[in-house]
């Protein structure tokens, strides 16, 4: 399998993530009502997938132009060709989006939605349509001109055009945010643009290094600066967009919309960890090596393998992002709102595991806690139950208010989860993990005991997520323990990354 194929394959993980989240939230079904047409299932599934593919094509286009025509010492023809092909795919997804949007808005079958009159009305008479039309024009220019790129000046122009085209969808989808429409539009547009620079740039960097292009170390150093700036902007704009849609911490933890945001934050922390490790272990060595050693297969193989893992996580983020865009923001928080089971799982396991991955939290766990890992697991379970009961109760609202009460409950769960993850990473605590595997479903059963219809799809999915995270935690713990003695076939680069 070629470098290009392996790189793109990692992005494909976003498709099942997207469909699984939408299915869990009921986004792939519509309630049947007499006399009212319903959107076909194929449209409900195809439109999100088309938007996901559009965003990936956007990222690959921008990244290929950035690395191949701006950061590289001279234009890399392979990457400019990829940029052109990705732009063509971007254009195709826009055409498909127009047909699928007609099918969704008018609840028509796809066969009846390919109506040029209706599609033109969409494109010429709605804000969404006019944005899509302008975007298609810019993308067509990129698809045509990328093949002819001959210098950095033209590369910069194409990059600017691609970034404008990526920013345009931010002008739509915020009519309900009347008090912050301008901020939301600018913030969402910048979020998409810099995510494309980061994700697409990493993909293009992997292709550049794997294709034997000149001076990969120099290009990697330049891209690292772009990646760092992109992460900062992504975090800031993500915080802004969340603040405009949520009325506080309570809405973040009591809504499915907030749960998806927490999942995105967790994955972003993991990606930051991958970037930090890769930069420290590889980028510095590449800059310190003479030109003749830059194509050393050992270091190139290690770099590409790490890129593959980063791209896989990025694919998951893109799936979560499209699922978020298809989920309605919650209303104002009121007393009695419960923390979602998914939010609790991310607080007690997801975020602590992500933070532990970045900071190597395990070895610094308190000695007293490390000595009694099973007790720490029980404390974490008690924290989950106490917070899950206290937040929606009248006690929290009457004492400190719904926002502060939810924040305190979240901090308790996060602190207990962080301690648990630290202990497990510092010691092969099989018993503690087993207690959590058995105890979390029981805790969720207790919290959901008043549900008239039993566990919802979201609860089942959250329990499976918790079990999967615990399996990963144990696997990571065992692998960390085994790295103390190098295996016979371990390469020098692998040992440097440990």
Order of alpha helices (4+ residues) and beta strands (2+ residues): alpha-alpha-alpha-alpha-alpha-alpha-alpha-alpha-alpha-alpha-alpha-alpha-alpha-alpha-alpha-alpha-alpha-alpha-alpha-alpha-alpha-alpha-alpha
